[in-house]
Amino acid sequence: MKGFDQQYMYKISRSSNREGAVNTYLNANEDWMTEDEQVLATELLETAKKLDALPRGNANLTKEFRMLFMALHHHKPVSNKQIKQEAVVVMDAFDELMKDY
């Protein structure tokens, strides 16, 4: 079985700013996004631009950025295949734990 974390691996730029990171995320996830996610995506991108423009950052903007990202990410649908893969991992871990009992 392919490693569980491999399905989430993307090419990550270590020198990217927040705007670049948001663009990478949006490009990698555009297959499931619809007009329902447009407002969140736009607000996330605008907040990233504001944070990148500030030399020292801003705690409130950083909090807003994180909340917007999490809200957008929670819109991502979960596939039946992913649910089954996660269930197999949990069942294998449980079986391993219970083998001595």
C-alpha positions in Angstrom: 0.0 0.0 0.0 1.3 3.4 -0.9 2.3 5.5 2.1 -0.6 7.3 3.6 1.2 10.7 3.6 2.3 10.4 0.0 -1.2 11.4 -1.3 -0.8 14.8 0.3 2.7 15.5 -1.0 3.1 18.5 -3.4 6.1 20.3 -4.6 6.7 23.0 -1.9 8.8 26.1 -2.5 10.7 27.0 0.6 11.3 30.5 -0.6 7.6 31.3 -1.3 5.8 34.1 0.4 2.2 33.7 1.7 0.7 34.8 -1.6 2.8 32.3 -3.5 1.8 29.6 -1.0 -1.9 30.4 -1.4 -1.6 30.2 -5.2 0.2 26.9 -4.9 -2.6 25.6 -2.7 -5.4 26.9 -5.0 -3.7 25.4 -8.0 -3.3 22.0 -6.3 -6.9 22.0 -5.2 -8.8 23.7 -8.0 -10.3 20.4 -9.1 -12.9 20.4 -6.2 -13.4 24.2 -5.8 -16.5 25.8 -7.1 -18.0 29.3 -6.9 -19.0 28.4 -3.3 -15.4 28.6 -2.3 -14.6 31.7 -4.4 -15.2 34.2 -1.6 -13.0 32.3 0.8 -10.2 31.9 -1.8 -10.3 35.6 -2.7 -10.3 36.7 1.0 -7.4 34.3 1.7 -5.4 35.6 -1.2 -6.1 39.3 -0.3 -5.1 38.6 3.4 -1.9 36.9 2.2 -1.0 39.9 0.1 -1.6 42.3 3.0 0.6 40.1 5.3 3.4 39.9 2.7 3.4 43.7 2.4 4.0 44.1 6.2 7.7 43.8 7.1 7.0 42.4 10.6 3.6 40.8 10.1 0.5 41.4 12.2 -1.0 39.1 14.8 -4.6 39.8 13.8 -4.0 39.4 10.1 -2.1 36.2 10.8 -5.0 34.9 12.8 -7.5 35.9 10.0 -5.2 34.2 7.4 -5.2 31.0 9.4 -8.9 31.0 10.0 -9.7 31.6 6.3 -7.3 28.9 5.2 -8.8 26.4 7.6 -12.4 27.4 6.6 -11.4 26.9 2.9 -9.6 23.6 3.6 -12.7 22.2 5.4 -14.8 22.7 2.3 -12.7 20.0 0.6 -14.8 16.9 0.0 -13.7 13.6 1.4 -13.7 10.7 -1.1 -14.9 7.2 -0.3 -11.4 6.0 -1.3 -9.8 8.3 1.3 -12.2 7.2 4.0 -11.5 3.5 3.2 -7.7 4.1 3.3 -7.9 5.9 6.7 -10.1 3.1 8.0 -7.6 0.5 7.0 -4.8 2.4 8.7 -6.9 2.7 11.9 -7.9 -1.0 11.8 -4.3 -2.1 11.2 -3.2 0.0 14.2 -6.0 -1.5 16.3 -5.2 -5.1 15.2 -1.5 -4.5 16.0 -2.4 -3.1 19.5 -4.8 -6.0 20.3 -2.6 -8.9 19.0 -1.1 -9.5 22.4 -4.5 -9.8 24.2 
